[in-house]
Amino acid sequence: MKKFNIPEFYKSGIIGSLKEARKKNDPRKQDFTPTILDFGPVQFYIARHFGFCYGVENAIEISYRALEENPEKRIFLLSQMIHNPAVNDDLQGHGIRFIMDTDGKQLIPWDDITSEDIVITPAFGTTIEIESVLKEKGIKPELYNTTCPFVEKVWKRSEKLGDDDFTVIIHGKRMHEETRATFSHSYQNAPSLVIKDLNEAQILGEIIIGKRPIAEFEQRFRESASENFDPTIHLSRLGVVNQTTMLATETQGIADHLKNVVISKFGETNYKNHFADTRDTLCYATNDNQSATYGLMETDADLAIVVGGYNSSNTSHIAELCEEKIPTYFISSEKCILEDGSIEHFNFHQGKTEFTMDFLLSKSPIKIALTSGASCPDAVVDRVLQKVLSFYSESKKIDEVLEKLEVD
């Protein structure tokens, strides 16, 4: 896989050494059991796969290239490049300004943007409508386009579905930047509909087979459907694609359910005329992160720490999985671990931060599962690990533990 040129301060000594050791011993990622770092009074179970994915590293490399190549120009990002505060704060520190927030609200008026400016497309991609605005201003959106190749793969698959007269069902969060972009590209060529979860897929399935009235489609899905979407016509041939940061198992579950609905309505022998196989659109990093999280859940960890941006969809899904088995703390950085032994963590169910006192428990050794989202720098995970170690004066030295890792 391509090596990207990203700033050194995003990289790490501890996590970098660990990842290199695992890559050497398991180059094809056949083993998703975590790595154990035993510091004595505290033991870490480090997920097999986490941190910057291909798309994120690609986006960071392009953004810094834009800075290097245009020292005298104003540089803008359409919105947050990725959902991580450390990365976005750093880019803003270099003078890059965001035109919109993550919900699409305008922060800088289009009238303030000129053909002399540089505009970077974020890793989530952008809509056809915004691309048109940029082109009308004489800006080439493709010049510094950091759209993840796996997102573009979903767009191409959606286009092919439209060419074959299939309706595109998008599994995603309707207001997420990536889903808005995918929907915009999809509906140019095909009737398109966004559904957020298996529950909505089940409701849609009941509408398809007539168990629920067509009127319920209008009530539940009209705002998520493309213009002129006709449920009496456009639900007879379906293909499912996804927002790449959604849980791969959930996307597959939605696809399997709708496939079974189609089979029940049109018959086993004829279903391929009504349902398209789109498993090839699932993102490898999402799959690997999910498999690695299941590996963490099989351990006897006392608690889990998940590090990433609070508006990061893929990170919240990792936290969601972990909490099924382990008390889980979703934090943005080491700053969330306070000197008094409390932790400020994010409750993504309620969308608010909470405090837990003495989260490390009075247990020795304490076993901590540690992972992060695909947009979180390894350096931040490093600092979280070191902050936890600071509470244990008798812990082994980091070099000593890493040396044993290399020997093993």
VOGU-3710 file (C-alpha; in Angstrom, 3 decimals, decimal comma):
1> mkkfnipefy> 0,000/0,000/0,000  1,181/3,528/-0,775  3,256/5,330/1,848  2,117/8,881/2,567  4,181/11,873/3,611  2,492/13,119/6,783  4,017/15,384/9,472  6,165/13,627/12,054  4,210/15,061/14,991  1,224/12,902/13,995
11> ksgiigslke> 3,352/9,785/14,381  4,334/8,021/17,583  7,127/6,085/19,221  5,086/3,592/21,229  2,188/2,894/18,873  4,450/3,125/15,825  6,781/0,441/17,226  3,828/-1,747/18,135  2,261/-1,470/14,678  5,555/-2,266/12,959
21> arkkndprkq> 5,975/-5,394/15,092  2,453/-6,590/14,309  2,867/-5,837/10,614  6,078/-7,875/10,537  4,538/-10,865/12,297  1,107/-10,688/10,661  1,410/-8,857/7,314  -1,966/-10,065/6,003  -3,912/-9,225/9,182  -5,046/-12,776/9,812
31> dftptildfg> -4,824/-12,308/13,586  -7,108/-9,693/15,172  -6,208/-10,440/18,786  -4,849/-7,352/20,565  -1,240/-6,752/21,548  -0,567/-6,855/25,297  1,771/-4,228/26,747  2,486/-5,291/30,325  3,730/-2,422/32,487  3,224/-4,336/35,749
41> pvqfyiarhf> 0,459/-2,583/37,693  -1,284/-1,663/34,428  -1,650/-3,795/31,319  -2,852/-2,487/27,969  -4,674/-4,497/25,351  -3,926/-2,546/22,169  -6,258/-3,190/19,229  -4,745/-4,903/16,200  -5,941/-2,168/13,846  -6,775/1,489/14,529
51> gfcygvenai> -5,701/5,015/13,740  -5,101/6,774/10,432  -6,491/4,881/7,453  -5,466/5,241/3,801  -8,036/7,952/3,125  -7,030/10,070/6,120  -3,295/9,899/5,365  -4,033/10,775/1,739  -6,069/13,812/2,862  -3,382/15,034/5,257
61> eisyraleen> -0,641/14,698/2,640  -2,635/16,678/0,058  -3,552/19,404/2,570  0,062/19,995/3,560  1,097/19,964/-0,084  -1,464/22,721/-0,700  0,171/24,758/2,058  3,672/24,217/0,679  2,738/25,008/-2,912  0,719/28,145/-2,145
71> pekrifllsq> 2,538/30,140/0,554  1,133/33,484/-0,627  -2,477/32,422/-1,181  -5,507/32,103/1,040  -6,332/28,448/1,594  -9,756/27,137/2,574  -11,277/23,773/3,390  -14,906/23,234/2,460  -15,441/21,872/5,990  -13,508/19,833/8,552
81> mihnpavndd> -11,103/17,671/6,583  -11,718/14,747/8,940  -13,532/14,462/12,241  -10,606/14,871/14,594  -9,972/18,039/16,629  -6,185/17,630/16,769  -5,847/17,469/12,987  -8,359/20,233/12,263  -6,858/22,537/14,913  -3,421/21,995/13,399
91> lqghgirfim> -4,613/22,852/9,897  -6,314/25,994/11,209  -3,092/26,843/13,012  -1,389/26,839/9,618  -3,899/29,378/8,349  -6,434/27,118/6,639  -10,014/28,349/7,162  -13,230/26,329/6,997  -15,967/27,568/4,664  -18,700/25,477/6,322
101> dtdgkqlipw> -19,199/23,554/9,542  -19,907/19,824/9,638  -23,668/20,407/9,276  -23,226/22,440/6,109  -23,801/25,818/7,766  -21,932/28,593/5,957  -19,102/30,104/8,028  -17,570/32,153/5,221  -19,890/33,589/2,529  -19,307/32,355/-1,009
111> dditsedivi> -18,988/35,986/-2,075  -15,768/36,179/-0,043  -14,165/33,343/-2,034  -12,382/34,291/-5,284  -10,678/32,535/-8,164  -7,329/33,419/-6,576  -8,055/31,279/-3,522  -7,224/27,633/-2,947  -10,125/25,424/-1,819  -9,473/21,898/-0,509
121> tpafgttiei> -12,153/19,237/-0,755  -12,290/17,228/2,517  -11,873/13,452/2,815  -15,660/12,997/2,942  -15,996/14,500/-0,541  -18,528/17,148/-1,430  -21,771/17,573/-3,315  -22,244/18,181/-7,031  -23,912/21,486/-6,112  -20,869/22,773/-4,211
131> esvlkekgik> -18,533/21,617/-6,973  -20,612/23,715/-9,376  -20,302/26,796/-7,141  -16,516/26,415/-7,080  -16,259/25,951/-10,827  -18,414/29,037/-11,441  -15,888/30,993/-9,363  -13,018/29,713/-11,482  -11,745/27,358/-8,780  -10,702/23,836/-9,752
141> pelynttcpf> -12,045/21,532/-7,006  -9,996/18,621/-8,370  -6,681/20,445/-7,777  -6,577/19,637/-4,051  -9,239/16,983/-3,769  -8,704/14,821/-0,679  -11,857/12,713/-1,148  -11,167/9,213/0,124  -10,766/6,715/-2,749  -13,136/4,344/-0,954
151> vekvwkrsek> -15,815/7,043/-0,868  -15,303/7,588/-4,582  -15,652/3,832/-5,071  -19,118/4,053/-3,501  -19,987/6,898/-5,885  -18,887/4,858/-8,909  -20,883/1,853/-7,725  -23,940/4,082/-7,266  -23,512/5,368/-10,807  -23,339/1,805/-12,128
161> lgdddftvii> -26,479/0,900/-10,195  -28,265/3,827/-11,810  -27,049/2,793/-15,261  -28,614/-0,628/-14,618  -31,918/0,931/-13,495  -31,511/0,114/-9,812  -32,572/2,395/-6,981  -29,703/3,264/-4,613  -30,291/2,690/-0,898  -27,617/4,531/1,108
171> hgkrmheetr> -26,921/3,304/4,639  -25,772/6,409/6,482  -26,540/9,380/8,682  -28,505/11,742/6,473  -26,777/14,954/7,639  -23,231/13,535/7,707  -20,943/15,227/5,139  -20,078/11,964/3,412  -23,706/10,873/3,125  -24,731/14,271/1,767
181> atfshsyqna> -21,976/13,981/-0,845  -22,830/10,386/-1,752  -26,534/11,233/-2,028  -25,761/14,219/-4,256  -23,698/12,082/-6,632  -26,134/9,182/-6,533  -29,368/10,987/-7,331  -27,861/12,455/-10,505  -28,206/9,012/-12,039  -30,617/6,991/-9,913
191> pslvikdlne> -33,556/7,293/-7,510  -31,854/7,409/-4,098  -32,868/6,946/-0,483  -30,911/7,275/2,792  -31,743/4,945/5,674  -29,943/5,120/9,004  -30,221/1,611/10,435  -31,694/-1,874/10,304  -34,907/-0,690/11,934  -35,559/1,684/9,028
201> aqilgeiiig> -34,648/-1,115/6,599  -37,261/-3,319/8,233  -39,918/-0,593/7,945  -38,954/-0,064/4,308  -39,207/-3,809/3,717  -42,722/-3,897/5,121  -43,698/-1,069/2,787  -42,237/-2,996/-0,156  -44,232/-6,169/0,577  -47,399/-4,210/1,389
211> krpiaefeqr> -47,458/-4,875/5,117  -47,386/-1,095/5,646  -49,183/1,442/3,434  -47,324/3,524/0,847  -48,446/6,594/2,793  -46,022/5,604/5,535  -43,143/6,022/3,098  -44,150/9,646/2,687  -44,250/10,151/6,452  -40,957/8,437/7,274
221> fresasenfd> -38,699/8,715/4,253  -39,693/11,650/2,056  -36,971/13,973/3,420  -34,387/11,226/2,903  -35,403/10,471/-0,691  -34,437/12,095/-3,963  -36,872/14,382/-5,726  -39,631/12,558/-7,597  -38,869/9,305/-5,766  -41,925/7,115/-6,357
231> ptihlsrlgv> -42,114/4,197/-3,891  -44,659/2,414/-6,111  -42,027/2,252/-8,870  -38,573/2,722/-7,381  -38,605/0,007/-4,706  -38,707/-2,905/-7,133  -34,958/-2,919/-8,011  -32,533/-2,137/-5,169  -28,816/-1,853/-4,478  -27,312/-0,941/-1,088
241> vnqttmlate> -24,216/1,251/-0,608  -23,009/2,953/2,542  -21,398/5,835/4,325  -17,992/4,194/4,680  -17,703/4,982/8,398  -20,825/3,010/9,315  -20,489/-0,454/10,840  -19,828/-2,896/8,010  -21,855/-5,614/9,734  -24,848/-3,293/9,967
251> tqgiadhlkn> -24,602/-2,374/6,280  -24,415/-6,053/5,406  -27,337/-6,779/7,722  -29,421/-4,132/5,954  -28,466/-5,523/2,553  -29,263/-9,096/3,621  -32,632/-8,039/5,016  -33,667/-6,168/1,866  -32,441/-9,066/-0,258  -34,720/-11,410/1,708
261> vviskfgetn> -37,604/-8,954/1,266  -37,014/-8,952/-2,472  -36,875/-12,760/-2,532  -40,143/-12,998/-0,619  -41,827/-10,656/-3,125  -40,293/-11,725/-6,430  -39,093/-15,261/-5,762  -35,710/-16,946/-5,327  -35,084/-17,623/-8,993  -35,794/-14,057/-10,063
271> yknhfadtrd> -34,325/-12,000/-7,214  -31,104/-10,975/-9,005  -33,234/-8,905/-11,358  -34,419/-6,961/-8,318  -31,416/-6,859/-5,975  -27,769/-6,002/-6,744  -24,784/-7,423/-4,841  -22,742/-4,444/-3,591  -20,491/-6,006/-0,930  -17,437/-4,724/-2,799
281> tlcyatndnq> -18,165/-1,154/-1,600  -17,438/-1,835/2,096  -14,338/0,038/3,340  -11,378/-2,156/4,325  -10,430/0,114/7,254  -13,949/0,027/8,692  -13,907/-3,769/8,424  -10,459/-4,063/10,032  -11,285/-1,637/12,850  -14,460/-3,548/13,575
291> satyglmetd> -12,681/-6,935/13,582  -9,992/-5,529/15,875  -12,666/-4,182/18,232  -14,256/-7,618/18,455  -10,787/-8,873/19,359  -10,671/-6,398/22,254  -14,109/-7,509/23,408  -12,898/-11,089/23,788  -10,324/-10,071/26,418  -10,801/-9,773/30,186
301> adlaivvggy> -10,202/-6,014/30,139  -11,527/-4,052/33,119  -12,297/-0,987/30,993  -11,843/0,370/27,486  -10,590/3,754/26,312  -11,587/4,811/22,797  -9,846/7,921/21,453  -11,152/10,173/18,692  -13,270/13,128/17,666  -16,720/13,234/19,223
311> nssntshiae> -18,310/13,906/15,828  -16,448/10,971/14,275  -18,946/8,380/13,113  -16,472/5,504/12,907  -15,089/6,245/16,388  -18,545/6,333/17,960  -19,272/2,948/16,387  -16,103/1,509/17,934  -17,176/2,870/21,342  -20,651/1,454/20,769
321> lceekiptyf> -19,216/-2,012/20,143  -16,830/-1,888/23,109  -19,506/-0,870/25,596  -21,487/-4,024/24,786  -18,873/-5,954/26,769  -16,600/-3,516/28,636  -17,101/-0,264/30,608  -16,020/2,216/27,924  -14,713/5,784/28,003  -14,813/7,743/24,726
331> issekciled> -12,304/10,618/24,955  -10,785/13,090/22,498  -7,250/13,237/23,961  -5,106/12,758/27,037  -6,419/16,101/28,331  -9,649/14,319/29,217  -7,786/12,325/31,900  -7,514/14,703/34,826  -4,877/14,849/37,548  -7,360/13,964/40,273
341> gsiehfnfhq> -7,958/10,570/38,659  -11,269/11,477/37,020  -12,040/11,289/33,325  -14,144/13,525/31,101  -15,728/11,314/28,460  -18,356/11,595/25,761  -21,771/9,990/26,001  -22,564/9,664/22,287  -26,057/8,364/23,026  -27,002/11,670/24,633
351> gkteftmdfl> -24,497/13,880/22,817  -22,870/15,280/25,958  -19,727/14,942/28,067  -19,757/13,315/31,492  -17,303/12,925/34,369  -16,396/9,690/36,120  -14,297/9,763/39,296  -11,566/7,178/40,015  -12,138/5,510/36,669  -8,900/3,510/36,943
361> lskspikial> -10,281/1,522/39,881  -8,229/0,296/42,832  -7,140/-2,916/41,168  -3,702/-4,288/40,360  -2,989/-5,135/37,692  -5,688/-3,169/35,922  -6,313/-4,249/32,333  -7,210/-1,525/29,826  -8,357/-2,011/26,246  -7,097/0,876/24,098
371> tsgascpdav> -8,025/1,852/20,553  -8,930/4,869/18,425  -10,884/5,965/15,389  -9,592/6,059/11,809  -9,045/9,828/11,975  -7,084/9,892/15,248  -3,283/10,404/15,136  -1,231/7,669/16,794  0,600/10,411/18,689  -2,631/11,217/20,572
381> vdrvlqkvls> -3,050/7,534/21,547  0,570/7,568/22,704  -0,147/10,481/25,001  -3,259/8,811/26,403  -1,242/5,700/27,247  1,492/7,778/28,893  -1,063/9,809/30,869  -2,520/6,602/32,300  0,979/5,342/33,137  1,657/8,560/35,060
391> fyseskkide> -0,724/7,311/37,778  1,463/4,230/38,354  4,876/5,163/39,708  5,983/1,531/39,894  5,244/0,738/36,251  7,954/-0,639/33,976  9,794/1,699/31,626  8,308/2,088/28,155  11,575/1,101/26,414  11,737/-2,075/28,484
401> vleklevd> 8,222/-3,112/27,487  8,759/-2,294/23,819  12,060/-4,194/23,794  10,254/-7,304/25,019  7,656/-6,781/22,291  10,362/-6,803/19,634  11,977/-9,931/21,084  8,677/-11,793/21,214
//
